[in-house]
Amino acid sequence: MTRPARVPAASVPAKRRSTSSQVFEKLRDMVILYEIKPGERLNEVALAEKLGVSRTPVRDALHLLARDGFLEESGRGYIRRPLNLKEMLDVYEAREAIEVECLKLASQRATPEQIAEIEAFLAESRTVPENYPVLDLVSLDEKFHDMLAQLSGNNELRRILNELNGRIRFVRWINMEQIGRGKTQAEHAAILQALRDKDADAAEACMRSHISQRTAQIKESITEGLARIFLRD
C-alpha cells in the first residue's frame, strides 16, 4: 500500500499541528503502556471519540506511529505490532553498535565542560523520588544516552539512536521496574568516568556491559508484559 505524502509542517496551521502532536503523544504512550494491545486493530472513529478530537489528527498520528514501527498496516487500517523477541534483540544489538561508536567519537571530541554537564544531569536525576512515573524514568534514561550521543558530534548517529530508542521504549518501561535505578545510575557514572579519563576502551567495555545486561532480560520482560496485558484485569 502506498502511503500518502506528508504535508510540510510549514503549510499546516499551528493549531492543527499542536492537536496532532498531542494526539500522537497520547497514542504513542497508550502503545508503550500496553493500553493498546499487541495485535489489536485500531479503530480511527473510536479513538477520535475517546480523545475528543476529529478523525484527522488521529489519522495523522496513526500514520506516524506506523512510520516509527509501533503499528502495521492491515487492510485499510492499522494494528498494533505484535511483540517480537527476535526483532527486539536485533534492535538492542543495533543500539549497542551505535552507542559504542558514539562513545569512541566522544572520547576524542568531548570537552571536560560537556562531560561535566552530563554529570550534573546525572546527579540531578538521582534526586528524583522513587515513586516517579516509570515512563518519566525511561525518558530520563533516554536523555542521558542522547546527551552521550551528542558528544560524538555526529548528528546522524544521534538520530539513528533516537529512532532505535523509540522502538524499544515499551520494553524498557518494564525493564526499568525490574532492574532498579541504582544499578543503572552506577553504570552511567562508570561510563562518564571512563570518558573523563579519555579511556575509550574502558568506556566501550562499560557501555557494552550496560546494554548486554539488558538484552538478557528482554525475553523475561516481554513475557511479563504479555501477562500484564491479558491478566491485569
N, C-alpha and C positions, 0 to 999 in steps of 0.2 A: 504494500500500500504506500502510495506517495504522500508524504506529509506536506501540509501547506507551508509555504514560506513564512517565516516570522516577520512581522511588521516592525520596521525600525523603531526603536524606542522614542526617537525624537518626534515621530509622527503620531504618537499615541497621546491623547490628553492625559495630563498629570493625574487627575482624579482616577481615571481608569487604571493607570499604571500602579497607583497606590493600592487600589482594591485588588487588582490582580496579584500584586506582591503579597498582600495579606492572605489571600485565599491560597496561594501557592505554599506559603509558610505553614498555614494551618493544615493543609492536606499532607504536606511532607511530614509534619510532626505526627499526624494520625498514622501514617505508614510506619514511621520509626518506632512509635509506641504500640504497634500492633493493633491499633483500633481498626485499621483496615487489614484484614487477614490475608496471608499469602494465598493466592489463587482466587480471591474474591473478585467478582465482577463489579466495577464501579458504575453506579447509576448517576448520570450527569444531573438529571432533574432532581433526584432525591438529595444529592449533595448540595445543590443550589438552595433547596428549601431548608436544609439543615443549617447552612451557613448564612442564610438570609441575604443572598445575593442573586444576581441574574445568572443565566447559564454561561454567558460569555467569559467572565473571569474563571469560572470553573473549567470550561473547555481549554482556556489558555494554560491553566495550571496543570491539567492532566497531560497536555502536550509536553510541557516542560519536565514533568515527572517521568514521562516515558523517555524523553531525551536523556535524562540523568540516570536511567537504569532502574528506577523504582517500579515502573509499570511496563506491561507488554500490551501491544495492540492485539485485539481479539475481535474479529468481525468488524463492526463499525464502532467499537468502543475499546475499553481498556480493562485489564485485570491486574491485580497486584501480583508482581513476580513471585513465584514460589521460592521458598528458601532452598538454596543450592549450595551444599557444602563444598563441592569442588570449585565452584565459582568464587566463594569466599576465600578459600585457600589461595587461589590464583591471585585475587586482589591483594591479599596480605603479602604475598610474595613480591608482587609488583611494588607495593608500598615500601617494602624493605629496600628494594633496589633503588628506588627514587630517593628515599631518605638518606641512605648511605652516601649516594652521590652528592646530595646537598651538603652533607657534613664534610665530605672531602673538600668541596669548594669553600665551604665556610671556614675550614681550618686555615685556608690560605688567605681569605679575604676579610674575615670578620675583625672588627676593631675591638679593643677592650671595652670601649663605651657601649657598643652594640651588645656585647655579651652581658655587661652589667645591667642593661635594660631588661634582658630576659631574666636575669637572676632576680631583679626587683619584681617582675611579674610573677615569677615562681614563688617568691616569698609572700607576696600579697595573696596569691591563690591558696596558700596554706592557711590563711585566716578564715577561709570560707567555712561556715558551720557544717557539721556532719549531716544535718537534715536538708541540705541544699538539694534542689531538684536534680535528679540524675542526668536529665537532658542538659542542664546547665553545666554540670560537671564534665560531661563529654565535650561541651563547647570549650571549656577551659583547657582541656587536654588537647583538643584540636588547635586551639590558639597557640599553645606552646610549640607544637610541631610546625605550625605555619610560620612562627617567628624564626625558628631554626632554618626553615627553608628560605626565608627572606635573606638570611645571612649569606646564602650561596651567591646572591646577586644574579641568579638565573630565574627570570620570571616564568619561563616555560616549564621548568621543573616544578616550580611552586604551583603553577596552575594545574599540572597533572596530579600533584599530590592532593590538592583540594578536591579534585574530582573523585579520586580514589576514596578519600575520607568520606565523601558524601555517600558513596555506595556501601560502605561498611558501618555507617553510623548506627543503624539499628542493632547490629551485633555488638558494637562497643557499648551500647546502652546497658545490655545485660552484663557484659564483661566487667564494666565499671563497678557494678554491685558485687561481683564475685571476688575481685582481687583486692579491693580496698584502695583508698587514695594514698595511704602512707607509702606503700611499696612503689607505686607509680611515681610519686614525687621524689623518692630517693633515687630511682633510676634516672629521672630527668636531671637531678642535681649532678649525678655522676657524668652524664653526657656533657653538661655545661662545664664541669671542671676539666674534662679532657680537652674541650675546645679552648678554654682559657690557657691551658698548658701547651696549646698547639701540638697536641699529641693526636694526630689523625688516626693512627692505628687503634689507640685506646677508645677514641670517640666512636669509630666504626664498630669495635667489639661491643661497646655499651649499647649502641643502637640495635645491632643485630640481636643481642640478647633480649633487649627490651621488647622487640617486635616478635621474635620467635617464641617467646614465652606465651604470647597472646594466641599464636596460631594453634598451640597445643590445647587451648581452651575453647576453640571455636566450635568444635563438634558438640561439646557439652552445652555451650551457650545456645546453639541452635535447637538442640533437643529441649532444653529448658524453656526456650522461647515458644516453641510449639505447644508445650504443656501449658504455659500461661495463656496462650491464645484460646485453647479449646477447653481448659479446665477451670479457668479463673471464675466463671460464673457459678 
